[in-house]
Every structure is written in C-alpha cells, then in structure tokens.
Amino acid sequence: MRPATLTLNPPGLPGQHCPCCSRARASEDGESVGHCPFCQRLFMVLLLKGVPFTLTTVDVKRALDVLKDFAPGAQLPVLLYNGEPKTDTVTIEDFLEDKLAPPMFRSLVPRYRESSLAGNDIFHKFSTFIKNPVPAQDEALQRSLLRALLKLDEYLSAPLEYELAHDPHLRASRRHFLDGDQLTLADCNLLPKLNIVQVVCQHYRRFGIPKDLRGVWRYLNSASETKEFKYTCPNSEEIVQAYRSVVRLPQ
C-alpha cells in the first residue's frame, strides 16, 4: 500500500516547500478516505487554508509497516515535516495554523472562547451511549446525550456579541456556524463528530438528532453546503461499518 503524501507550497513563497507528508486512514476498500474524524478535521483545515495538497491513504489493516518506519505506535493522521513526525491532531492543527498564518492565510482561530468549548462533551456521551453493553442503562445514557445536544443547540441559537452589535433586538441567532458565518477550527473539530453521532445513532438506535433542535440542524445544513465539509465526509456506510464491531445490537 502506498503511503499518503501531502506537499504544501504556499502561494507567494516560490521555491519554498513545506516538506510535509501525511498519512490518513483508508476506507474498507483500502484506497478511498475512510472513517476518521481526526483525519477529516485536518483535511477541513487544509481546504479552508486554501493550500494545494495531494493525499494517498494508508490501509491500516494491511500496511501498518508504513507507519512503523517513521512513527512506530502512532495513530492516524500523521504529519511529517523535515522528517520529523507530528502525531497528535491538536499538535498538527497548531502547526498548520502557525505555518499558514495571516496575512497570507486566514486565521481559523475562533473569536469567542465559548465557540471552542461548545459541544465538547457530545462525542464522549455518544460513545458511552452507543457502546453501552447494558440495555437497562440505554434510556439514561440517551437522555445524557440529548442534554449535551440541547446545550449545543442553545449556544447556536443565542446571538453572539457581533450579531447583537448589528441588531440589539435580535432574539435568535442567524449565524451559520459556531463562531459566525465562517468555518473555524472549532467547526473542523465538532462537525465530523456530529455527523458520526447522527449517522450511527440513526442506523443502530433509530434515534437521530431531534429535528426540533433547530440551531443544530441549521448548523449541519449550513455545513453540508460547504466544500470543506462535504468533500471530506466519508460515506455513511463507511461510518456504519466502522462501528459495527463495537455497537451492541438491539435484542
């Protein structure tokens, strides 16, 4: 299996390459991009930065030796820079934000600290619910997940400071994303996870994100219209397959 390569050549810096290589998880077919919210998170960052890159996936089931050569024990995604591996998603994200910085590239850091924290407990509560081995606990764990989703909905529905500055009488936010009308690092982190929550819960528990959470659905629908989210999303069946071995099937 051939390794993934990512070469960055920021415009305006002729002849200066960032010697980067990236490895990302392959899908079940061993070639296309598979289910990995951390890989999708970084792909979204790169697309938002507008940096040309090429990607070849790694089939982790058949080509673990690819990673052993330069980052033994590492989990995907992995970024190589000048031969030095960066294996932590947050570390890679910080590195890209530092190297691809203003004025040449738009900063993706949210204006509001709360935007980075919104929804940060949803994926943990989802994982606890969907992997729960005790049926009697399902209802309580589902309620816990719903409370986390409701908290996110409240944040997305409340006008932010900049919205109120334009319209002091605004009662419900009209923004598309967590921090405003542009995607930020906070969205790159949360959106892939929210998509997994919707796909997996709907398939295995017939319980999707409630439609009356209008703020959350406005958020998801806005994201689905962006190339950064749409083009990096794995196929829904790929997500379903990834969870098949860890989900307790209904009796």
TIDODO-973078 format. One record per residue: residue number from 1; residue in three letters; x, y, z of N, C-alpha, C, CB in turn. Coordinates in steps of 0.1 Angstrom, whole numbers. Glycine has a CB too. Layout:
! TIDODO-973078
[node NUM, ALA, [X, Y, Z], [X, Y, Z], [X, Y, Z], [X, Y, Z]];
...
! end
This chain:
! TIDODO-973078
[node 1, MET, [9, -12, 0], [0, 0, 0], [9, 12, 0], [-10, 0, 12]];
[node 2, ARG, [6, 22, -9], [15, 33, -10], [11, 43, 1], [14, 40, -24]];
[node 3, PRO, [21, 50, 7], [18, 60, 18], [12, 73, 12], [31, 63, 25]];
[node 4, ALA, [5, 80, 22], [0, 93, 18], [10, 103, 18], [-12, 97, 27]];
[node 5, THR, [9, 113, 8], [19, 124, 8], [11, 137, 7], [29, 123, -4]];
[node 6, LEU, [16, 146, 15], [9, 160, 15], [21, 170, 13], [1, 162, 28]];
[node 7, THR, [20, 177, 2], [31, 187, -1], [24, 201, -1], [38, 185, -14]];
[node 8, LEU, [29, 210, 7], [24, 223, 8], [33, 233, 2], [21, 227, 23]];
[node 9, ASN, [28, 241, -7], [37, 252, -13], [29, 265, -13], [41, 248, -28]];
[node 10, PRO, [29, 272, -2], [21, 284, 0], [24, 294, -11], [24, 290, 13]];
[node 11, PRO, [13, 300, -17], [15, 310, -28], [22, 322, -22], [2, 314, -33]];
[node 12, GLY, [31, 327, -31], [39, 339, -27], [52, 335, -21], [31, 347, -17]];
[node 13, LEU, [55, 322, -19], [67, 317, -15], [74, 308, -25], [66, 310, -1]];
[node 14, PRO, [77, 313, -37], [82, 305, -47], [94, 297, -43], [85, 313, -60]];
[node 15, GLY, [94, 284, -46], [106, 276, -44], [107, 271, -29], [118, 283, -47]];
[node 16, GLN, [98, 276, -20], [99, 272, -6], [88, 262, -4], [97, 285, 3]];
[node 17, HIS, [91, 250, -2], [82, 239, 1], [82, 236, 16], [85, 227, -8]];
[node 18, CYS, [70, 233, 21], [70, 227, 34], [71, 212, 32], [57, 231, 42]];
[node 19, PRO, [82, 205, 35], [84, 191, 32], [75, 183, 41], [99, 187, 33]];
[node 20, CYS, [62, 182, 38], [53, 175, 47], [48, 163, 40], [42, 184, 51]];
[node 21, CYS, [46, 152, 48], [39, 140, 43], [28, 137, 53], [49, 128, 41]];
[node 22, SER, [17, 133, 48], [6, 130, 57], [1, 116, 54], [-6, 140, 55]];
[node 23, ARG, [-3, 109, 65], [-9, 95, 64], [-23, 96, 69], [0, 85, 71]];
[node 24, ALA, [-32, 91, 62], [-46, 91, 66], [-52, 77, 64], [-54, 101, 58]];
[node 25, ARG, [-62, 74, 72], [-69, 61, 72], [-76, 59, 59], [-78, 60, 84]];
[node 26, ALA, [-75, 47, 54], [-82, 43, 42], [-95, 37, 46], [-74, 32, 34]];
[node 27, SER, [-104, 36, 36], [-118, 31, 38], [-117, 15, 37], [-128, 36, 28]];
[node 28, GLU, [-129, 9, 37], [-129, -6, 36], [-123, -11, 23], [-143, -10, 38]];
[node 29, ASP, [-124, -3, 13], [-118, -7, 0], [-103, -6, 0], [-124, 1, -12]];
[node 30, GLY, [-97, 0, 10], [-82, 1, 11], [-76, 13, 4], [-76, -11, 7]];
[node 31, GLU, [-85, 21, -2], [-80, 32, -11], [-86, 45, -8], [-82, 29, -25]];
[node 32, SER, [-99, 47, -8], [-105, 60, -6], [-104, 63, 9], [-120, 59, -10]];
[node 33, VAL, [-107, 76, 12], [-106, 81, 26], [-116, 74, 35], [-107, 96, 27]];
[node 34, GLY, [-112, 69, 46], [-121, 61, 55], [-127, 70, 66], [-115, 49, 60]];
[node 35, HIS, [-133, 63, 75], [-139, 69, 87], [-128, 73, 97], [-150, 60, 93]];
[node 36, CYS, [-126, 86, 99], [-117, 90, 109], [-119, 105, 111], [-102, 88, 104]];
[node 37, PRO, [-126, 109, 122], [-130, 123, 124], [-117, 132, 126], [-138, 124, 136]];
[node 38, PHE, [-106, 126, 130], [-94, 134, 132], [-88, 137, 118], [-84, 127, 141]];
[node 39, CYS, [-88, 127, 109], [-83, 130, 96], [-92, 140, 89], [-83, 117, 87]];
[node 40, GLN, [-105, 139, 90], [-114, 148, 83], [-112, 162, 89], [-129, 144, 85]];
[node 41, ARG, [-110, 163, 102], [-107, 176, 109], [-95, 183, 102], [-104, 174, 124]];
[node 42, LEU, [-84, 176, 100], [-73, 182, 94], [-75, 185, 79], [-61, 174, 96]];
[node 43, PHE, [-82, 177, 72], [-85, 180, 58], [-93, 192, 56], [-92, 168, 51]];
[node 44, MET, [-102, 194, 65], [-110, 207, 65], [-102, 219, 67], [-122, 206, 76]];
[node 45, VAL, [-92, 218, 77], [-83, 229, 80], [-75, 232, 67], [-73, 225, 91]];
[node 46, LEU, [-70, 222, 60], [-62, 225, 48], [-70, 231, 37], [-56, 212, 43]];
[node 47, LEU, [-82, 226, 35], [-91, 232, 25], [-95, 247, 28], [-104, 224, 23]];
[node 48, LEU, [-97, 249, 41], [-100, 263, 45], [-89, 272, 43], [-105, 263, 59]];
[node 49, LYS, [-77, 267, 45], [-64, 275, 43], [-62, 277, 28], [-52, 268, 49]];
[node 50, GLY, [-68, 269, 19], [-66, 270, 5], [-52, 266, 0], [-67, 285, 1]];
[node 51, VAL, [-47, 256, 7], [-34, 250, 3], [-35, 238, -5], [-26, 247, 16]];
[node 52, PRO, [-29, 238, -17], [-30, 226, -26], [-23, 214, -19], [-23, 229, -40]];
[node 53, PHE, [-29, 203, -19], [-22, 191, -13], [-27, 178, -20], [-25, 190, 2]];
[node 54, THR, [-18, 168, -20], [-22, 155, -26], [-22, 145, -15], [-12, 151, -37]];
[node 55, LEU, [-31, 136, -16], [-33, 126, -5], [-34, 112, -10], [-46, 130, 3]];
[node 56, THR, [-27, 103, -4], [-28, 89, -7], [-30, 82, 7], [-15, 83, -14]];
[node 57, THR, [-40, 74, 7], [-44, 68, 20], [-36, 56, 24], [-59, 64, 20]];
[node 58, VAL, [-37, 52, 37], [-30, 41, 42], [-40, 31, 47], [-20, 45, 54]];
[node 59, ASP, [-39, 18, 42], [-48, 8, 47], [-42, 2, 60], [-50, -4, 36]];
[node 60, VAL, [-48, 6, 71], [-41, 3, 84], [-42, -12, 87], [-48, 11, 95]];
[node 61, LYS, [-51, -19, 80], [-52, -33, 83], [-41, -41, 76], [-66, -38, 79]];
[node 62, ARG, [-37, -36, 65], [-27, -44, 57], [-14, -37, 55], [-33, -46, 43]];
[node 63, ALA, [-12, -25, 60], [0, -18, 58], [5, -10, 70], [-1, -8, 46]];
[node 64, LEU, [4, -16, 82], [9, -10, 94], [24, -7, 94], [5, -18, 106]];
[node 65, ASP, [31, -15, 85], [45, -13, 84], [49, 0, 79], [51, -24, 76]];
[node 66, VAL, [40, 7, 72], [42, 20, 66], [45, 30, 78], [30, 25, 58]];
[node 67, LEU, [37, 29, 88], [38, 38, 100], [50, 34, 108], [25, 38, 108]];
[node 68, LYS, [53, 21, 109], [64, 17, 118], [78, 22, 113], [65, 1, 117]];
[node 69, ASP, [79, 26, 101], [92, 31, 96], [95, 45, 102], [91, 32, 81]];
[node 70, PHE, [85, 53, 104], [88, 67, 109], [81, 71, 121], [86, 76, 97]];
[node 71, ALA, [70, 64, 125], [62, 68, 136], [57, 56, 143], [51, 78, 133]];
[node 72, PRO, [65, 47, 149], [61, 35, 155], [51, 38, 166], [72, 27, 160]];
[node 73, GLY, [40, 30, 166], [30, 32, 176], [20, 43, 174], [36, 33, 189]];
[node 74, ALA, [22, 51, 164], [14, 63, 161], [0, 59, 156], [21, 73, 152]];
[node 75, GLN, [-9, 68, 158], [-23, 66, 152], [-24, 77, 142], [-34, 67, 163]];
[node 76, LEU, [-33, 74, 132], [-35, 83, 121], [-44, 95, 126], [-42, 76, 109]];
[node 77, PRO, [-43, 107, 121], [-33, 110, 110], [-19, 113, 115], [-39, 122, 102]];
[node 78, VAL, [-10, 112, 106], [4, 116, 109], [9, 126, 99], [13, 103, 110]];
[node 79, LEU, [16, 136, 104], [22, 146, 95], [38, 145, 97], [17, 160, 98]];
[node 80, LEU, [45, 145, 86], [59, 145, 86], [64, 159, 81], [66, 134, 77]];
[node 81, TYR, [73, 165, 89], [78, 178, 85], [93, 178, 87], [72, 190, 93]];
[node 82, ASN, [101, 179, 76], [115, 178, 77], [119, 165, 83], [121, 190, 84]];
[node 83, GLY, [112, 154, 80], [115, 141, 85], [110, 139, 100], [129, 139, 85]];
[node 84, GLU, [105, 149, 106], [100, 147, 120], [85, 145, 120], [104, 160, 128]];
[node 85, PRO, [81, 134, 126], [66, 131, 127], [59, 139, 137], [64, 116, 129]];
[node 86, LYS, [47, 144, 133], [38, 150, 143], [26, 141, 143], [34, 165, 138]];
[node 87, THR, [23, 136, 155], [13, 125, 155], [0, 129, 163], [19, 113, 161]];
[node 88, ASP, [0, 140, 170], [-12, 144, 177], [-20, 154, 169], [-8, 151, 191]];
[node 89, THR, [-33, 152, 168], [-41, 160, 159], [-41, 175, 163], [-56, 155, 160]];
[node 90, VAL, [-41, 178, 176], [-40, 192, 180], [-27, 198, 177], [-43, 193, 196]];
[node 91, THR, [-16, 190, 179], [-3, 195, 175], [-2, 198, 161], [8, 184, 179]];
[node 92, ILE, [-7, 189, 152], [-7, 191, 138], [-15, 204, 134], [-12, 179, 130]];
[node 93, GLU, [-27, 205, 140], [-35, 217, 138], [-28, 230, 142], [-49, 215, 145]];
[node 94, ASP, [-22, 230, 153], [-14, 242, 158], [-3, 245, 149], [-9, 240, 172]];
[node 95, PHE, [4, 234, 144], [15, 236, 134], [10, 243, 122], [22, 222, 131]];
[node 96, LEU, [-1, 238, 116], [-6, 243, 104], [-11, 258, 106], [-18, 235, 99]];
[node 97, GLU, [-17, 261, 117], [-21, 274, 120], [-10, 284, 121], [-30, 275, 133]];
[node 98, ASP, [2, 279, 126], [14, 287, 128], [21, 289, 115], [23, 280, 138]];
[node 99, LYS, [22, 278, 107], [29, 279, 94], [21, 287, 83], [33, 266, 89]];
[node 100, LEU, [8, 285, 84], [-1, 291, 74], [-9, 302, 80], [-11, 280, 67]];
[node 101, ALA, [-2, 312, 84], [-7, 323, 92], [-10, 336, 84], [2, 326, 103]];
[node 102, PRO, [-18, 345, 90], [-20, 358, 83], [-7, 365, 82], [-30, 367, 91]];
[node 103, PRO, [-5, 374, 72], [-16, 379, 63], [-19, 370, 51], [-13, 393, 59]];
[node 104, MET, [-10, 361, 48], [-11, 353, 36], [-23, 343, 37], [1, 345, 34]];
[node 105, PHE, [-26, 338, 49], [-37, 328, 51], [-46, 333, 62], [-31, 314, 54]];
[node 106, ARG, [-59, 330, 61], [-69, 334, 71], [-67, 326, 84], [-83, 332, 66]];
[node 107, SER, [-67, 333, 95], [-67, 327, 108], [-80, 319, 110], [-64, 337, 119]];
[node 108, LEU, [-79, 307, 115], [-91, 299, 117], [-94, 298, 132], [-89, 285, 112]];
[node 109, VAL, [-87, 306, 140], [-90, 306, 155], [-103, 313, 157], [-78, 313, 162]];
[node 110, PRO, [-112, 307, 165], [-125, 314, 168], [-123, 327, 176], [-134, 305, 176]];
[node 111, ARG, [-132, 337, 173], [-131, 349, 180], [-136, 348, 195], [-140, 359, 174]];
[node 112, TYR, [-145, 338, 197], [-151, 336, 210], [-146, 323, 216], [-166, 337, 210]];
[node 113, ARG, [-141, 324, 228], [-136, 312, 235], [-147, 301, 236], [-131, 315, 249]];
[node 114, GLU, [-160, 306, 239], [-171, 297, 240], [-173, 288, 228], [-183, 304, 244]];
[node 115, SER, [-170, 293, 216], [-172, 286, 204], [-163, 273, 204], [-169, 294, 192]];
[node 116, SER, [-151, 274, 210], [-142, 262, 210], [-147, 252, 220], [-128, 267, 214]];
[node 117, LEU, [-155, 256, 230], [-160, 247, 240], [-174, 241, 237], [-161, 254, 254]];
[node 118, ALA, [-181, 247, 228], [-195, 243, 225], [-195, 229, 220], [-201, 253, 215]];
[node 119, GLY, [-203, 220, 226], [-204, 207, 221], [-193, 197, 224], [-206, 207, 206]];
[node 120, ASN, [-184, 202, 233], [-172, 194, 235], [-174, 181, 243], [-162, 202, 242]];
[node 121, ASP, [-186, 179, 249], [-189, 167, 256], [-198, 157, 248], [-195, 170, 269]];
[node 122, ILE, [-202, 161, 237], [-212, 153, 229], [-206, 140, 225], [-217, 161, 217]];
[node 123, PHE, [-194, 140, 219], [-189, 128, 214], [-186, 117, 225], [-176, 131, 206]];
[node 124, HIS, [-182, 122, 236], [-179, 113, 248], [-193, 106, 252], [-173, 120, 259]];
[node 125, LYS, [-203, 115, 253], [-216, 109, 257], [-222, 100, 247], [-226, 121, 260]];
[node 126, PHE, [-220, 103, 234], [-224, 95, 223], [-217, 81, 224], [-221, 101, 210]];
[node 127, SER, [-204, 81, 226], [-196, 69, 227], [-201, 60, 238], [-181, 72, 228]];
[node 128, THR, [-203, 66, 250], [-208, 59, 261], [-222, 53, 258], [-209, 68, 274]];
[node 129, PHE, [-230, 60, 252], [-244, 55, 249], [-243, 44, 238], [-252, 67, 243]];
[node 130, ILE, [-236, 46, 227], [-237, 36, 216], [-229, 23, 219], [-231, 43, 204]];
[node 131, LYS, [-219, 24, 228], [-211, 12, 232], [-216, 6, 245], [-197, 16, 233]];
[node 132, ASN, [-226, 11, 251], [-231, 6, 263], [-236, -9, 262], [-243, 14, 268]];
[node 133, PRO, [-230, -18, 270], [-234, -32, 269], [-246, -36, 278], [-222, -40, 274]];
[node 134, VAL, [-251, -26, 285], [-262, -29, 294], [-275, -22, 290], [-259, -25, 309]];
[node 135, PRO, [-285, -30, 284], [-297, -24, 278], [-304, -15, 288], [-306, -34, 273]];
[node 136, ALA, [-304, -19, 301], [-312, -11, 311], [-307, 3, 313], [-312, -19, 324]];
[node 137, GLN, [-294, 5, 308], [-288, 19, 310], [-291, 28, 298], [-274, 17, 313]];
[node 138, ASP, [-296, 22, 287], [-297, 29, 275], [-305, 42, 276], [-304, 21, 264]];
[node 139, GLU, [-316, 42, 283], [-325, 54, 284], [-318, 65, 291], [-338, 50, 292]];
[node 140, ALA, [-311, 62, 302], [-304, 73, 309], [-293, 78, 301], [-299, 67, 323]];
[node 141, LEU, [-285, 70, 294], [-274, 74, 286], [-279, 82, 274], [-266, 63, 281]];
[node 142, GLN, [-291, 79, 269], [-296, 86, 257], [-300, 100, 262], [-308, 79, 251]];
[node 143, ARG, [-306, 101, 274], [-310, 114, 279], [-298, 123, 282], [-318, 112, 293]];
[node 144, SER, [-287, 117, 286], [-275, 124, 288], [-270, 130, 275], [-264, 115, 295]];
[node 145, LEU, [-270, 122, 264], [-266, 127, 251], [-275, 138, 246], [-266, 115, 241]];
[node 146, LEU, [-288, 136, 249], [-298, 146, 244], [-295, 160, 252], [-312, 142, 247]];
[node 147, ARG, [-292, 159, 264], [-289, 171, 272], [-277, 179, 266], [-287, 168, 287]];
[node 148, ALA, [-267, 171, 262], [-255, 177, 256], [-258, 183, 242], [-244, 166, 254]];
[node 149, LEU, [-267, 177, 235], [-271, 182, 222], [-280, 195, 224], [-279, 172, 214]];
[node 150, LEU, [-288, 195, 234], [-296, 206, 237], [-288, 218, 241], [-306, 203, 248]];
[node 151, LYS, [-277, 216, 249], [-268, 226, 253], [-261, 233, 241], [-257, 221, 263]];
[node 152, LEU, [-257, 224, 231], [-252, 229, 219], [-262, 238, 211], [-246, 218, 210]];
[node 153, ASP, [-274, 233, 211], [-285, 240, 204], [-287, 254, 210], [-298, 232, 204]];
[node 154, GLU, [-287, 254, 223], [-288, 267, 230], [-277, 277, 226], [-289, 265, 245]];
[node 155, TYR, [-265, 272, 225], [-254, 281, 221], [-256, 286, 207], [-240, 273, 223]];
[node 156, LEU, [-259, 276, 198], [-261, 280, 184], [-273, 289, 182], [-263, 268, 175]];
[node 157, SER, [-283, 289, 190], [-295, 297, 189], [-293, 311, 195], [-307, 290, 195]];
[node 158, ALA, [-284, 312, 204], [-282, 325, 211], [-274, 334, 203], [-276, 323, 225]];
[node 159, PRO, [-278, 347, 200], [-270, 356, 192], [-256, 359, 199], [-277, 369, 190]];
[node 160, LEU, [-246, 359, 191], [-233, 363, 195], [-231, 378, 197], [-222, 357, 186]];
[node 161, GLU, [-221, 382, 203], [-219, 397, 205], [-219, 405, 193], [-206, 399, 213]];
[node 162, TYR, [-213, 400, 182], [-212, 407, 170], [-226, 408, 163], [-202, 401, 160]];
[node 163, GLU, [-234, 398, 165], [-248, 399, 160], [-256, 409, 167], [-255, 385, 160]];
[node 164, LEU, [-255, 410, 180], [-262, 420, 188], [-257, 434, 185], [-261, 416, 203]];
[node 165, ALA, [-245, 435, 182], [-239, 448, 178], [-246, 454, 166], [-224, 448, 176]];
[node 166, HIS, [-249, 445, 156], [-256, 449, 144], [-271, 450, 146], [-254, 439, 133]];
[node 167, ASP, [-277, 442, 155], [-291, 442, 158], [-294, 439, 173], [-299, 432, 149]];
[node 168, PRO, [-294, 450, 181], [-296, 448, 195], [-309, 440, 199], [-296, 461, 202]];
[node 169, HIS, [-319, 440, 190], [-331, 434, 193], [-332, 419, 188], [-343, 442, 187]];
[node 170, LEU, [-321, 414, 183], [-321, 401, 177], [-323, 391, 188], [-308, 398, 170]];
[node 171, ARG, [-333, 382, 187], [-336, 372, 197], [-330, 358, 194], [-351, 371, 200]];
[node 172, ALA, [-329, 355, 182], [-324, 342, 178], [-312, 344, 168], [-335, 333, 172]];
[node 173, SER, [-302, 337, 170], [-290, 338, 161], [-294, 334, 146], [-278, 330, 166]];
[node 174, ARG, [-287, 340, 137], [-289, 337, 123], [-276, 331, 117], [-294, 349, 115]];
[node 175, ARG, [-266, 330, 125], [-253, 326, 120], [-253, 312, 115], [-242, 328, 131]];
[node 176, HIS, [-243, 309, 106], [-243, 295, 101], [-235, 286, 109], [-237, 296, 87]];
[node 177, PHE, [-224, 291, 116], [-215, 282, 123], [-213, 286, 137], [-202, 281, 115]];
[node 178, LEU, [-204, 279, 144], [-203, 281, 158], [-199, 295, 162], [-192, 272, 164]];
[node 179, ASP, [-190, 301, 154], [-184, 314, 157], [-188, 325, 148], [-169, 313, 157]];
[node 180, GLY, [-197, 322, 139], [-201, 332, 129], [-205, 326, 116], [-191, 343, 127]];
[node 181, ASP, [-203, 333, 105], [-206, 328, 92], [-195, 322, 84], [-212, 339, 84]];
[node 182, GLN, [-183, 320, 91], [-172, 313, 85], [-168, 302, 94], [-160, 323, 83]];
[node 183, LEU, [-164, 291, 87], [-159, 279, 95], [-146, 283, 102], [-157, 267, 85]];
[node 184, THR, [-144, 277, 114], [-132, 279, 122], [-127, 266, 126], [-135, 289, 134]];
[node 185, LEU, [-116, 266, 134], [-110, 253, 140], [-121, 246, 148], [-98, 256, 148]];
[node 186, ALA, [-129, 254, 155], [-139, 248, 163], [-149, 239, 155], [-147, 258, 171]];
[node 187, ASP, [-153, 244, 143], [-162, 236, 135], [-155, 224, 129], [-167, 245, 123]];
[node 188, CYS, [-142, 225, 126], [-134, 214, 120], [-133, 203, 130], [-120, 219, 116]];
[node 189, ASN, [-134, 206, 143], [-133, 196, 153], [-147, 190, 155], [-128, 202, 166]];
[node 190, LEU, [-158, 198, 156], [-171, 193, 160], [-179, 187, 149], [-179, 205, 166]];
[node 191, LEU, [-179, 193, 137], [-187, 188, 126], [-185, 173, 123], [-185, 196, 114]];
[node 192, PRO, [-173, 168, 121], [-171, 154, 118], [-177, 145, 129], [-156, 151, 116]];
[node 193, LYS, [-176, 149, 141], [-182, 141, 152], [-197, 142, 153], [-176, 146, 166]];
[node 194, LEU, [-203, 153, 150], [-217, 154, 149], [-223, 146, 138], [-222, 169, 147]];
[node 195, ASN, [-216, 145, 127], [-220, 137, 116], [-220, 122, 120], [-211, 139, 104]];
[node 196, ILE, [-210, 118, 127], [-210, 104, 132], [-221, 101, 141], [-196, 101, 139]];
[node 197, VAL, [-224, 111, 151], [-235, 109, 160], [-248, 107, 153], [-236, 121, 169]];
[node 198, GLN, [-251, 115, 143], [-263, 114, 135], [-264, 101, 128], [-265, 125, 126]];
[node 199, VAL, [-253, 97, 120], [-254, 85, 112], [-255, 72, 120], [-241, 84, 103]];
[node 200, VAL, [-246, 71, 131], [-246, 59, 139], [-258, 57, 147], [-233, 59, 148]];
[node 201, CYS, [-263, 68, 154], [-275, 67, 162], [-287, 64, 154], [-277, 80, 170]];
[node 202, GLN, [-288, 70, 142], [-299, 67, 134], [-300, 53, 129], [-299, 77, 122]];
[node 203, HIS, [-288, 48, 125], [-287, 34, 120], [-289, 23, 130], [-274, 32, 113]];
[node 204, TYR, [-282, 25, 142], [-282, 14, 152], [-293, 16, 163], [-269, 13, 158]];
[node 205, ARG, [-297, 28, 165], [-307, 30, 176], [-320, 37, 171], [-301, 39, 187]];
[node 206, ARG, [-321, 39, 158], [-333, 46, 152], [-336, 59, 160], [-345, 37, 152]];
[node 207, PHE, [-325, 65, 164], [-326, 78, 172], [-316, 87, 166], [-323, 75, 187]];
[node 208, GLY, [-320, 97, 158], [-312, 107, 153], [-312, 120, 161], [-315, 110, 138]];
[node 209, ILE, [-305, 130, 157], [-305, 143, 163], [-319, 148, 162], [-294, 153, 158]];
[node 210, PRO, [-326, 152, 172], [-340, 156, 171], [-342, 168, 162], [-346, 160, 185]];
[node 211, LYS, [-352, 168, 154], [-354, 179, 144], [-358, 192, 151], [-365, 175, 135]];
[node 212, ASP, [-363, 191, 163], [-367, 204, 170], [-355, 211, 175], [-377, 201, 181]];
[node 213, LEU, [-343, 205, 174], [-331, 213, 177], [-327, 221, 165], [-319, 203, 182]];
[node 214, ARG, [-334, 232, 163], [-333, 239, 151], [-319, 245, 149], [-343, 250, 150]];
[node 215, GLY, [-313, 250, 160], [-299, 255, 159], [-289, 245, 154], [-295, 261, 172]];
[node 216, VAL, [-290, 233, 159], [-281, 222, 155], [-283, 219, 140], [-283, 210, 163]];
[node 217, TRP, [-296, 218, 136], [-298, 214, 122], [-295, 226, 112], [-313, 210, 120]];
[node 218, ARG, [-297, 238, 117], [-292, 249, 108], [-277, 248, 106], [-296, 263, 115]];
[node 219, TYR, [-270, 245, 117], [-256, 243, 117], [-252, 232, 107], [-251, 240, 131]];
[node 220, LEU, [-258, 220, 108], [-255, 209, 100], [-258, 211, 85], [-262, 196, 105]];
[node 221, ASN, [-269, 218, 83], [-273, 221, 69], [-264, 231, 63], [-288, 226, 69]];
[node 222, SER, [-260, 241, 71], [-250, 251, 66], [-237, 244, 62], [-248, 262, 76]];
[node 223, ALA, [-233, 235, 71], [-220, 228, 68], [-221, 219, 56], [-216, 219, 80]];
[node 224, SER, [-232, 213, 53], [-234, 204, 42], [-233, 212, 28], [-247, 197, 42]];
[node 225, GLU, [-234, 225, 29], [-233, 233, 17], [-219, 238, 14], [-243, 245, 18]];
[node 226, THR, [-210, 235, 23], [-196, 239, 21], [-187, 228, 16], [-190, 244, 35]];
[node 227, LYS, [-178, 231, 7], [-170, 221, 1], [-160, 215, 11], [-162, 226, -11]];
[node 228, GLU, [-157, 223, 21], [-147, 218, 31], [-153, 207, 40], [-143, 230, 41]];
[node 229, PHE, [-166, 207, 42], [-172, 196, 50], [-177, 185, 40], [-184, 201, 58]];
[node 230, LYS, [-184, 189, 30], [-190, 179, 20], [-179, 170, 14], [-198, 187, 10]];
[node 231, TYR, [-168, 176, 9], [-158, 168, 2], [-149, 160, 11], [-150, 178, -6]];
[node 232, THR, [-150, 162, 24], [-141, 154, 33], [-149, 144, 41], [-134, 164, 43]];
[node 233, CYS, [-162, 144, 40], [-171, 134, 47], [-169, 120, 41], [-185, 138, 47]];
[node 234, PRO, [-167, 110, 49], [-167, 96, 44], [-181, 92, 41], [-161, 87, 55]];
[node 235, ASN, [-183, 82, 33], [-196, 77, 30], [-203, 72, 43], [-195, 65, 20]];
[node 236, SER, [-216, 74, 44], [-223, 70, 56], [-221, 55, 59], [-238, 73, 55]];
[node 237, GLU, [-221, 47, 49], [-219, 32, 51], [-206, 29, 57], [-221, 25, 38]];
[node 238, GLU, [-196, 38, 54], [-182, 36, 59], [-183, 38, 74], [-172, 46, 52]];
[node 239, ILE, [-190, 48, 79], [-192, 51, 93], [-199, 40, 100], [-199, 64, 95]];
[node 240, VAL, [-210, 35, 94], [-218, 24, 100], [-209, 12, 101], [-230, 21, 91]];
[node 241, GLN, [-201, 9, 91], [-192, -3, 92], [-182, -2, 103], [-185, -5, 78]];
[node 242, ALA, [-177, 10, 105], [-166, 13, 115], [-171, 10, 129], [-161, 27, 114]];
[node 243, TYR, [-184, 12, 131], [-190, 10, 144], [-196, -4, 146], [-200, 21, 147]];
[node 244, ARG, [-197, -12, 136], [-204, -24, 137], [-198, -34, 148], [-203, -32, 123]];
[node 245, SER, [-185, -33, 150], [-179, -43, 159], [-180, -38, 174], [-165, -45, 155]];
[node 246, VAL, [-184, -25, 176], [-184, -20, 190], [-198, -17, 195], [-175, -8, 190]];
[node 247, VAL, [-208, -17, 186], [-221, -13, 190], [-228, -26, 194], [-229, -7, 178]];
[node 248, ARG, [-236, -25, 205], [-244, -36, 210], [-257, -36, 201], [-247, -36, 225]];
[node 249, LEU, [-259, -46, 194], [-271, -46, 185], [-284, -48, 194], [-270, -57, 174]];
[node 250, PRO, [-295, -42, 190], [-307, -43, 198], [-312, -58, 198], [-319, -35, 191]];
[node 251, GLN, [-317, -62, 210], [-322, -75, 211], [-335, -78, 204], [-324, -79, 226]];
! end
